[in-house]
Every structure is written in C-alpha cells, then in structure tokens.
Amino acid sequence: MQKLNLLALAMVLAAAGAPAVAQTSTTNQVPTSASPGTEVVGVPGCHFGEQIDSSTAEDVRQTLSQAGYTSITGLKKSCDNNWHGIATLNGVTTRVMITPEGRIVHEGD
C-alpha cells in the first residue's frame, strides 16, 4: 500500500512540474467608434453586423454649433451611430442626440 501511495505522490509531483501550456484566446477585440468601418459584435444594444461610421466628435460639435448650440459637452457615440451629449440652445441646457444624417433630437423632453 505504501508503494502505491509513493507512486501516486510521484505522479502528482511529476504533473506539477510539467511545463505550463498557454491557451490561446479565441475572442476577438470588440471594435469601438475609433475603428470606423468595422463590424460591432458582442456590444450590448448593438446588432450583429452593424457598421460604425467614421463621424467624429468634432463633426458633431460643428453640426451643433451651426445650429446655434453652445457649451457642447459629453459627446459619446452609440453603436447605432447616434451621438449623445449635452448642449445649450437659447440659454436652455438639454441632452441631445445627433443622428448619422445630422438631425438633432432633444432627449428627455
């Protein structure tokens, strides 16, 4: 019985001393709005195959400024290509959404 225990112990020690084998990851990095023209997969709220366009926060800031908005802050792009932020128009600060076509929508009104 003692020989069996020693054999089992030797096998455990041999396995513990074996070189570690690295596993390769099969997950892909999720693209962001900073990587235009790529498919968005695995992002909550996004649909498989949605394309993120190449619009930038500066593009949206210019669109809002031309429409008379000031104090433009917090611009963030959602996976459906809509931009969201906060801006002031005629002294009233509101949340805005800018569609890929450039339409400005007040959110939460």
C-alpha positions as CSV (number, residue, x, y, z in Angstrom):
1,M,0.0,0.0,0.0
2,Q,2.9,2.3,0.8
3,K,4.3,1.7,-2.7
4,L,1.0,2.7,-4.2
5,N,0.9,6.0,-2.2
6,L,4.5,6.7,-3.2
7,L,3.7,6.0,-6.8
8,A,0.7,8.3,-6.7
9,L,2.7,11.0,-5.0
10,A,5.4,10.7,-7.7
11,M,2.8,11.1,-10.4
12,V,1.3,14.2,-8.8
13,L,4.8,15.8,-8.4
14,A,5.7,15.0,-12.0
15,A,2.5,16.5,-13.2
16,A,3.0,19.6,-11.1
17,G,6.5,20.1,-12.5
18,A,5.3,19.8,-16.1
19,P,5.7,23.0,-18.2
20,A,2.6,25.1,-18.4
21,V,0.9,25.3,-21.7
22,A,-0.5,28.7,-22.7
23,Q,-4.0,28.7,-24.1
24,T,-4.8,31.0,-27.0
25,S,-7.7,33.3,-26.8
26,T,-10.5,32.8,-29.4
27,T,-12.3,36.0,-28.5
28,N,-11.9,39.0,-30.8
29,Q,-11.4,42.5,-29.6
30,V,-14.6,44.5,-29.8
31,P,-14.2,47.4,-32.2
32,T,-15.1,50.9,-30.9
33,S,-16.2,54.1,-32.6
34,A,-12.5,54.8,-33.0
35,S,-12.2,52.0,-35.5
36,P,-14.5,53.1,-38.4
37,G,-15.9,50.6,-40.9
38,T,-15.7,47.6,-38.6
39,E,-18.4,45.3,-37.5
40,V,-19.7,45.6,-33.9
41,V,-20.2,42.2,-32.3
42,G,-20.8,41.5,-28.6
43,V,-21.6,45.0,-27.5
44,P,-24.9,45.3,-25.5
45,G,-27.5,47.1,-27.6
46,C,-25.8,46.5,-30.9
47,H,-26.9,44.2,-33.6
48,F,-24.6,41.7,-35.4
49,G,-23.1,43.2,-38.5
50,E,-23.9,46.9,-37.6
51,Q,-21.4,49.2,-39.2
52,I,-19.9,52.1,-37.2
53,D,-19.5,55.1,-39.5
54,S,-16.5,57.4,-39.5
55,S,-18.1,60.5,-38.0
56,T,-16.1,62.2,-35.2
57,A,-17.0,64.3,-32.1
58,E,-15.6,67.3,-34.0
59,D,-18.0,66.7,-36.9
60,V,-20.9,66.6,-34.4
61,R,-19.7,69.6,-32.5
62,Q,-19.6,71.6,-35.8
63,T,-23.2,70.5,-36.6
64,L,-24.4,71.6,-33.2
65,S,-22.6,74.9,-33.4
66,Q,-24.0,75.6,-36.9
67,A,-27.5,75.0,-35.4
68,G,-26.8,77.6,-32.7
69,Y,-25.9,75.3,-29.8
70,T,-23.2,76.3,-27.3
71,S,-21.5,74.7,-24.3
72,I,-21.3,71.3,-26.0
73,T,-20.0,68.6,-23.7
74,G,-20.0,64.9,-23.1
75,L,-20.2,63.7,-26.7
76,K,-20.3,60.0,-27.0
77,K,-21.2,57.7,-29.9
78,S,-23.5,54.8,-29.5
79,C,-23.2,51.6,-31.6
80,D,-26.1,52.7,-33.8
81,N,-24.0,55.7,-35.0
82,N,-26.1,58.2,-33.0
83,W,-24.1,60.8,-30.9
84,H,-25.3,61.8,-27.5
85,G,-24.2,64.8,-25.5
86,I,-25.3,67.9,-23.6
87,A,-25.6,71.3,-25.2
88,T,-27.2,74.7,-24.6
89,L,-29.6,76.4,-27.0
90,N,-31.2,79.8,-26.2
91,G,-30.0,79.6,-22.6
92,V,-31.5,76.2,-22.0
93,T,-29.2,73.2,-21.4
94,T,-30.5,69.9,-22.7
95,R,-29.5,66.4,-23.7
96,V,-29.2,66.0,-27.4
97,M,-28.9,63.1,-29.9
98,I,-27.4,63.7,-33.3
99,T,-28.4,61.1,-35.9
100,P,-26.0,59.9,-38.7
101,E,-27.9,62.2,-41.1
102,G,-27.2,65.2,-38.8
103,R,-30.7,65.6,-37.4
104,I,-30.6,67.0,-33.8
105,V,-33.1,65.5,-31.4
106,H,-33.7,66.6,-27.8
107,E,-33.6,63.7,-25.4
108,G,-35.7,63.5,-22.2
109,D,-38.1,66.3,-23.1
